[in-house]
Amino acid sequence: MDSGPSGAAPSGPTLHDVAREAGVSVATASRALNGSTRNVRSENAARVRAAAARLGYRPHLSAQAIARGTTRTVALVVGDVDDPYFAALAAGVTREAEQAGLIVTMAVADRSPERELELVRRLRGQRPRVIVVAGSRIAGTRTRDLLVAELSEHRTAGGRVALISQPDLPFPTVSLDNHGGARRLAHALLGLGYRRFAVLRAPERVRTSAERCSGFLAGLRESGLDVGRPVVIEADFTRAGGHAAAGALLRRGHGDVQAIFAVNDVMAIGAMTALRGAGVVPGRELAVAGFDDIGSAIDVVPPLTSVAVPLVEAGAQAMRLALSGDGAAARALVPARVVLRASTPGPPAPSAP
């Protein structure tokens, strides 16, 4: 057939053509090809797919999103772009998403509950298949119920939700064993012979920090040993915060403190930098331990004792929970184990009289 005076090629097959070829309605053809959750009889779906293959029809991506109520994307909201902790979680989310044929986009909340809420609101408008929110819950905020409402609306519209955080919100959640891991670290440091400690932590309202601090102090108490009263210093949950907290410890005089526990590795690494800047050798004059076992924990000098958590697997597990559709009751606790390194070699032996 002649293409016409202009020489323009005829347009490709349409959804109407596929429906006509398969002997079904346009609505049925759309649902069969675009992944709608509404039921299509198997024999009709097979006829539609066969007709589309014969005609060379390709579904329109926008039509797929409308039919499903979602796109083939995963929206990942993380607390901090500079912390390797979140990079490891993102790697796990991305690995699992790619296996499901999904693409991950990432937004950064800067550890702000208000920004986290605003990001979720904006991302919902882009119709992601899954929203994953990763980061500590913050106690006492006014955004909790609003965040629950936003994520619930997303789920009602056909999307999936998962959190990597404390099991505080009514959605599938992967949690880290913050309390237990820190408690085991306390036992390990006591076993090395340390008895006097300082704890560098984030403000009490940051629940991840609070869980790790309370676990560490519980481990010291239940030992029954004379450990005195640990020095506790609050700072930002960042490398700069660890640097500032260690500086504050040195200014007040670290006295008989033998070991510092920083509630995450980036704080511990910041603290080690502050110690070296003040002429105090980490590991030799003052031991340092952290939590998370990020990649750089083995690159610092001396290598950092930490509590190892399989962060990549935690991210992957969150994606699996979201895609499984198990519902709000789905919970997973990721175990943690102590890894002793040269930053905690044990206190020096007392000098001979």
C-alpha positions in Angstrom: 0.0 0.0 0.0 1.2 3.5 -0.9 2.4 5.5 2.1 0.8 8.6 0.6 2.0 11.7 -1.1 4.2 12.8 1.7 6.1 9.5 1.8 5.5 9.2 5.6 5.6 5.7 6.9 2.4 4.3 8.4 2.2 4.5 12.2 2.9 1.4 14.3 0.2 -0.9 15.7 -2.0 0.6 18.4 -3.6 -0.9 21.4 -6.9 -0.9 19.5 -5.3 -3.0 16.8 -4.1 -5.5 19.4 -7.6 -5.7 21.0 -9.2 -6.2 17.6 -6.7 -8.9 16.6 -7.2 -10.7 20.0 -11.0 -10.4 19.9 -11.2 -8.6 23.3 -12.0 -5.1 24.5 -9.4 -2.4 24.6 -9.7 -2.3 28.4 -8.9 -6.0 28.6 -5.9 -5.6 26.2 -4.6 -2.7 28.3 -4.8 -4.7 31.6 -3.2 -7.7 30.0 -0.2 -5.8 28.6 0.3 -3.0 31.1 0.5 -5.1 34.3 -2.8 -4.0 36.0 -3.6 -5.8 39.2 -7.2 -6.2 38.0 -8.0 -9.8 36.9 -7.8 -10.8 33.3 -8.8 -14.4 32.3 -5.7 -16.4 31.5 -6.9 -17.4 28.0 -7.7 -13.7 27.2 -4.3 -12.6 28.4 -2.6 -15.2 26.3 -4.5 -14.2 23.2 -3.6 -10.5 23.8 0.1 -11.3 24.2 0.1 -13.4 21.1 -1.6 -10.7 19.1 0.8 -8.1 20.4 3.7 -10.3 19.3 2.3 -10.9 15.8 1.7 -7.2 15.3 5.0 -6.0 16.8 3.2 -3.9 19.4 5.2 -2.3 22.2 3.3 -1.0 25.3 3.8 2.7 26.1 5.7 3.1 29.4 3.4 5.9 30.6 0.4 3.7 29.9 2.0 1.0 32.0 2.5 3.4 34.9 -1.1 4.5 34.8 -2.4 0.9 34.6 -0.3 -0.3 37.5 -0.5 2.9 39.5 3.3 2.8 39.7 6.4 3.1 37.6 9.3 0.6 37.5 11.4 2.7 39.9 12.4 2.4 43.6 12.6 5.6 45.6 15.2 5.3 48.3 15.3 8.0 51.0 18.5 8.1 53.0 19.6 10.1 56.0 23.1 11.3 54.8 24.9 11.1 51.5 28.4 11.4 53.1 28.1 8.5 55.5 29.3 5.1 54.0 26.7 3.4 56.1 24.0 4.7 53.8 26.1 3.9 50.7 26.2 0.2 51.8 22.4 0.1 52.4 21.9 1.7 48.9 24.1 -1.0 47.3 21.9 -3.7 48.8 18.7 -2.0 47.7 20.0 -1.5 44.2 21.2 -5.1 43.9 17.9 -6.5 44.7 16.0 -3.9 42.7 18.0 -4.7 39.6 17.2 -8.4 39.9 13.5 -7.4 39.9 13.9 -5.2 36.8 13.6 -1.9 38.8 15.7 1.2 38.8 16.6 3.0 42.0 16.6 6.8 42.5 17.9 8.2 45.7 17.0 11.3 47.8 18.8 12.6 50.9 17.0 13.8 54.0 20.0 15.2 55.7 18.8 13.5 58.9 15.9 15.9 59.1 12.4 14.4 59.8 10.8 17.4 58.1 12.8 17.0 54.9 12.2 13.2 55.0 8.5 13.8 55.0 8.7 16.4 52.2 10.7 14.0 50.1 8.2 11.2 50.5 5.4 13.5 49.5 7.3 14.6 46.3 8.3 11.0 45.5 4.8 9.8 45.7 3.9 12.0 42.8 6.4 10.1 40.7 4.6 6.8 41.3 7.5 4.7 42.3 6.8 1.0 42.6 8.6 1.0 46.0 9.5 3.6 48.6 12.4 2.6 51.0 13.1 4.9 53.9 16.5 4.3 55.5 17.6 6.1 58.7 17.2 6.4 62.4 13.7 7.3 63.7 13.9 10.6 65.7 11.9 10.6 68.9 9.5 13.4 69.7 9.0 14.7 66.2 5.6 16.0 64.8 6.1 14.3 61.5 5.6 10.7 62.5 1.8 10.5 61.9 2.1 12.6 58.7 4.8 10.2 57.3 2.6 7.2 58.2 -0.3 8.8 56.3 1.9 9.5 53.2 3.3 6.0 53.1 -0.1 4.5 53.7 -1.6 6.4 50.8 1.3 5.2 48.6 0.5 1.6 49.5 -3.3 2.1 49.0 -2.5 3.4 45.4 -0.7 0.1 44.7 2.9 0.9 45.8 5.1 -0.9 48.2 6.9 0.4 51.3 9.8 -0.7 53.5 11.9 0.9 56.2 15.5 0.3 57.4 15.1 1.6 60.9 13.5 1.0 64.2 10.3 -1.0 64.1 8.2 2.1 64.9 6.0 2.6 61.8 3.3 0.1 60.6 5.3 -1.0 57.5 7.7 -3.8 56.7 10.9 -3.0 58.6 14.5 -4.2 58.7 16.2 -3.3 62.0 19.8 -3.6 63.1 20.7 -5.2 66.5 21.9 -1.9 67.9 21.4 -2.7 71.5 22.7 -6.2 71.4 25.8 -5.4 69.3 26.9 -2.6 71.6 26.3 -4.7 74.6 28.6 -7.4 73.1 31.2 -4.8 72.3 31.2 -3.7 76.0 31.8 -7.3 77.0 34.6 -7.7 74.5 36.4 -4.5 75.7 36.1 -5.5 79.3 37.6 -8.9 78.3 40.6 -7.0 76.9 41.1 -5.4 80.3 39.6 -1.9 79.8 37.8 -0.5 82.8 37.3 3.2 82.2 35.3 4.4 79.2 34.0 7.5 77.4 31.0 7.2 75.1 30.5 9.6 72.2 26.9 9.7 71.1 24.3 11.7 69.2 21.5 13.5 71.1 19.1 11.2 72.9 16.3 11.7 70.4 18.3 9.9 67.7 17.1 6.4 68.4 19.9 4.5 66.7 22.4 6.3 68.9 20.2 5.9 72.0 20.0 2.1 71.4 23.7 1.7 71.0 24.6 3.8 74.0 22.1 2.0 76.2 23.3 -1.4 75.0 27.0 -0.5 75.7 26.2 0.9 79.2 24.0 -2.2 80.0 27.0 -4.4 79.0 29.2 -2.6 81.4 26.7 -2.8 84.3 25.9 -6.4 83.9 29.6 -7.4 84.0 29.7 -6.7 87.8 33.2 -5.2 87.4 34.3 -1.9 88.9 34.1 0.3 85.7 33.3 3.6 87.3 31.0 6.0 85.7 31.6 6.4 81.9 32.0 9.9 80.5 29.2 10.5 78.0 29.5 13.3 75.5 26.8 14.3 72.9 27.6 15.6 69.4 26.3 15.3 65.9 26.0 11.8 64.4 28.8 12.6 61.9 32.5 12.5 61.5 32.7 16.2 62.4 30.6 15.4 65.5 33.0 12.7 66.6 35.9 15.1 66.1 34.2 17.7 68.2 33.2 15.2 71.0 36.8 13.9 71.3 38.1 17.5 71.4 35.6 18.2 74.2 36.8 15.1 76.1 40.5 16.2 75.7 39.7 19.8 76.9 38.0 18.6 80.0 40.8 16.2 80.7 40.3 12.5 79.7 41.8 11.6 83.1 41.8 7.8 83.5 39.7 7.1 80.5 41.2 4.1 78.7 38.8 3.5 75.8 36.3 5.6 73.7 33.2 4.0 72.3 31.7 6.1 69.5 28.2 5.1 68.5 29.1 4.9 64.8 32.3 4.5 62.8 32.3 7.9 61.2 32.2 9.5 64.7 35.0 7.1 65.8 37.1 8.1 62.8 36.5 11.8 63.5 37.5 11.1 67.1 40.8 9.4 66.1 41.7 12.4 63.9 41.1 14.8 66.9 43.3 12.6 69.2 46.1 12.6 66.7 45.8 16.4 66.3 46.2 16.7 70.0 49.3 14.4 70.1 47.4 11.4 71.6 48.1 8.2 69.7 44.8 6.2 69.1 45.1 2.6 70.2 48.3 3.2 72.2 47.3 6.0 74.6 43.6 5.9 74.2 41.6 3.0 72.6 38.8 3.7 70.2 35.9 1.6 69.0 32.9 2.3 66.7 29.9 0.6 65.2 28.8 -0.4 61.7 32.1 -1.7 60.4 32.1 0.5 57.3 34.7 -0.1 54.6 37.0 2.6 55.8 37.2 1.0 59.3 40.1 -1.1 58.1 41.8 1.7 56.2 42.4 4.1 59.2 45.5 3.8 61.3 45.2 1.9 63.5 42.4 -0.3 62.0 39.2 0.4 63.9 37.5 -2.1 66.3 33.8 -2.0 65.4 30.5 -3.9 65.5 30.0 -5.4 62.1 26.5 -5.3 60.5 25.9 -6.8 57.0 24.6 -3.4 55.7 24.4 -4.5 52.0 22.3 -7.5 53.0 20.1 -5.3 55.1 19.4 -3.1 52.1 18.6 -6.2 50.0 16.4 -7.6 52.7 14.4 -4.4 52.8 13.7 -4.7 49.1 12.7 -8.3 49.4 10.3 -7.4 52.2 8.7 -4.6 50.2 8.3 -6.8 47.1 6.9 -9.7 49.0 3.8 -7.8 50.0 3.9 -9.5 53.4 2.2 -6.4 55.0 2.8 -4.2 58.0 3.7 -7.1 60.4 6.8 -8.1 58.4 9.9 -7.5 60.6 13.6 -8.6 60.2 16.4 -8.1 62.8 19.9 -8.0 61.3 22.5 -9.5 63.6 25.7 -7.7 64.7 29.1 -9.1 65.7 32.1 -7.6 67.3 35.3 -7.3 65.2 38.4 -6.5 67.3 41.3 -4.7 65.6 44.4 -2.7 66.5 42.6 0.4 67.8 41.8 -1.6 71.0 44.9 -3.7 71.7 44.2 -3.8 75.5 45.4 -1.4 78.1 49.1 -1.2 78.8 50.4 -3.2 81.7 50.9 -1.2 84.9 54.4 0.1 85.4 56.5 -1.8 87.9 56.9 0.0 91.2 
